[in-house]
Amino acid sequence: MREVPTKAGVVFNAHRLFYTLGAGYAEREQSVVLAPEAQATYAGSTTEEVVVIEKSILVVEDDTVLRELLEYLLQREGYQVASCADGAQAQERLQQQLPDLVLLDLQLPIVSGNELIAWLRANSDSAALPILVLTSLQDEDDIAAALDAGADDYMVKPFQPKELQARLRKLLKIRPQAKRTS
């Protein structure tokens, strides 16, 4: 599979993007084609007004393609986004500055997602920091272990972007904004 530019100008591997998002994207001749409803949502349009949220999110994801996709989707919604490829990098970054929310995978190199959650909860500065787990692990034991470790919410990949946005708004206590059209 070759890498191709999307309408938004970000390069993703077509097969992995299709798997990650599922509905809304179509794979055609080894290229990514945004469905019309996805174009309006993610590629922007002349009638859409972007609302700046001014909340920060740290994305901890070892899959480069998915990490870049999450960065793009979150920035498009107005979040300030930083990212790390493993749990150890995340710990270093979190010691320097706390975001408003951590979005993380459980299957991370060096320091696992569950270890990172426990570390955050053991630290008085980050004990109340909202944590949303986004992982491919869907066994009930994995879900229970993450929630017992202190995760606030849990989503399984592949995910629906609108559901992710709604869960982020809930954890960040942000009221949904109506999009204005001209």
MODA-V547045 format. One line per field, one symbol per residue. phi: phi as a letter, one per 20 degrees, with the letter a starting at -180 (. if undefined). A space follows every 50 residues. Layout:
phi=???
//
This chain:
phi=.eecfegendecfgffffffemgoccdcllcecffgfffffdenbfdede eeemddcdedbefgffffffgfffffeoeeccbcebfffffgfffebeee bddbeeedfmdfffffffffffeffdgdffcdecbefcfffffffffffp febbcdefcegffgffffgffeldffefeede
//
